[in-house]
Structures are given as structure tokens and as C-alpha cells.
């Protein structure tokens, strides 16, 4: 390893042990943000030239050289190799090779500490936007399904027991709300993190007359950070992002669990497209919901990244310590995992078939209209507590005789309570049970139409 491949070799008289070097190096994973590293260096060099810290000629040479490096990496002409300790060293070494001594002036007024802090912020900021776009596309699919199923009846559950009738639109709307909150969290994180650490130096700023407002502006930040020690050691925004990703994965996992249940032989509420299912190597009848199961399984992987970074950061004194290098590998993996899961889940629900008749029959035969039957008696003057007991007797009778409330004869009703009349059948029909729930947020058609209109406006903004 030649000294010109290190940014710190002058202080040392002994060659770094190869094992130690490899343990210390980050090029294998921080090469992921080569674009952000070059983007930050271009802004820094532009500012150095504008401030007269380096000559305009050197500034322009550096910017041109950096752009050529970026172009060559993206085209595949230049390969990032592990002979360099990190992406910063790789870029700077290649810059010097291309433009000569002017390249050595790029690092003026800058430390690897504020450089890597900037790179990670830029990368995270970009990925927040990418995750947000994946969620927006998922919400578009959910909204399409909602619009098509405002009158598709199904049982709603509590405690995994059939409770009251709802619609597919209402059920999917619950997940629309969850993912909408996820996007709101991402927006909050973006606004809070969007301050530029470049110019903080190693931890105490620099004696060069940097224009930190200029670099912040060039890089699209709200402004510069206000404490250089915090700037180089802050990873709160990553912890927040991993937390947001964990909540997104939790929502995906809950939804996946429902898809898995609905896809089972016992429910048959949905049928998954062949592209999102697999068969068994031994049982020819099987069609497994593998994508839903993998999304559910990978949730723990993203949780692990959050716990890892929280644990890494909990004992670090100010300012920068090498431990903070552990912020990258698991974060990169968690981001890629979450984006992949959102995209695959979107495709899975976009192509699955709803077995509407089976859903409706399940709602009817699960006594989901029992509460409405009790309300019917209350409207006829029966005290609610008595009505509750009467309907409980009818449910027990239905279970024993394998009949739904809708299938009872009027004589069977009157045998338990003579208040029942012919209008009981309309009162407990699934359509009536759902349609009369008209408060905003309920499954009734007019209420759902109003919510869907809000969702359409939200996605159009």
C-alpha cells in the first residue's frame, strides 16, 4: 500500500498490518455513495474557488476532473477497487492522477469526518425520497383496489374472530392510513436532517474562510449545521430513518400476514398470481405465498439494523469515533431490503384476485351482523342488555343448527323473542349493516366515497 493511497500516512513510520488495514477499511461498502462523495467534493471545490482559498483555475480543474471520474464510474470505464481504504481516498487519488497537483488542494479546509458525515446525509436524503416514491406507488395500488371494492363485503375481525361486516375498501383503507403516516414520518425526518455538516472539519471547524452557507445552498440543504462537534458525530437522522423503515416493515408484515391467512385453503378470500407464488417440491397441490412470507420474515432484518445502530451510538463520546463507521453496512442493507419489499408487495396485491363471493359468505356465516340484530331489538324498545342476551341465544341456536342469522325463519326468531318481524331480514343484511355506518371513517358507501376523494387529492399533491 503506497502512502499516496492514504490520507493519513505522514504521521506513521511503520506499515499498517494488512489484517488491521482490512479491518479498518470501508471501501467495500462506502463505495455505494460514490455519487454523493463526488457531489460534495464538487460543491466544496466550487466554494474554495469562490472564496479565493484556492485559485479559480484549480477549482475549475478539480470540478472538471471530478465530473470525469463520475462519468467514468457510471459508464463502467473506471472500476472502484479495494486497494484504497475508502471511497474518499479512491476519488482523490484518481483526481490527482488526472489533473496533477491541483487535485491535492481539494481537501483544503475539509476532514474525512465532515466529508463522510456529508456523504451519508446526502445518501440518506436521496434514499428517503426513493422510499417515499415506492410508498406512493403502493398507495396508488391500494387506492385502486379500494375504489373497485366499496361494496365488496367481508368480515371484519377482532381477536382473529369474525366481528362485524366491513368492505374490502374499508379494510384496505386501514393500510392506506398506515402507509400515509409512514410517508409523513419520512417527510419529518427529511426536514430535520437537511442541514449541511461540510465545513465542520474534524470536530472544531477550520481557520480557512469557508462559506458554509454557499456549500449548503449548492447541495440543496436548508443551511449549515451550527455545532461542528455534533455535525461529525450525529447519526440521529439514520436512527430515525431506520426506525421509520422498521415501522414500514411492520405495516407490510401485518398486511402480509393477512394475505397469507386469506390465501389459505380455509379462507380462500384471495388467489395470488402465479408470479408471486411458488409450489412444493413434493406436494403438487401447493401454491405458497412466498413473497408475503419473505416480507414478513425480512422485517426482523430491518429491526436488527435499527437495534445495531442504537447500540453502536449509545456509548460514543464526542466527537467522531471509528465505531460510527458501523452506521453504513446494515443501513444500506435495511434500505435495500425495505425498498425491495415495498415493490414486491405492491406487485403482489396489484395482481391478486379477490374471491368476493367467498368473502361475503364468510361474513354472513360468521354472525358478523349479530350486533345489528341487537340494535334492531333496541329500536323496537327492548333494553340493550336484554337484546344482547336474546341475540346470544340465537347465535347459539345458529351454531348448533349450522345456520346464519339471515337464514332463520321468522318463526325461529319469534320462538326466542316475539318482537321480531319481517323487517329483521333487511335490518341484518350485509348491505344494510355496512351502509348505515355513515360516520366519517366507517365502511358505509357515502363515508368511503368521501375518504377516497381525500385520498385521491392527497396522491395528486
Secondary structure, 3 states (H helix, E strand, C coil): CCHHHCCCHHHCCCCCCHHHHHHHCCHHHHHHHHHHHHHHHHHHHHHHHHCCCCCHHHHHHHHHHHHHHHHHHHHCCCCCCCCCCCHHHHHHHHHHHHHHHHHHHCCCCCCHHHHHHHHHHHHHHHHHHHHHHHHHHHHHHHHHHHHHCCCCEEEEEECCEEEEEEEHHHHHHHHHHHHHHHHHHHHHHHHHHCEECCCCCCCCCCCCCCCHHHHHHHCCCCEECCCHHHHHHCCHHHHHHHHHHHHHHHHHHHHHHHHHHHCCCCCCCEECCHHHCECCCCCCCCCECHHHHHHHHHHHHHHHHHHHHHHHHCCCCCCCCHHHHHHCHHHHHHHHHHHHHHHHHHHHHHHCEECHHHHHHHHHCCCCCHHHHHHHHHHCCCCHHHHHHHHHHHHHHHHHHCCCHHHCCHHHHHHHCCCCCCCHHHHCCHHHHHHCCCCCCCCCHHHHHHHHHHHHHHHHC
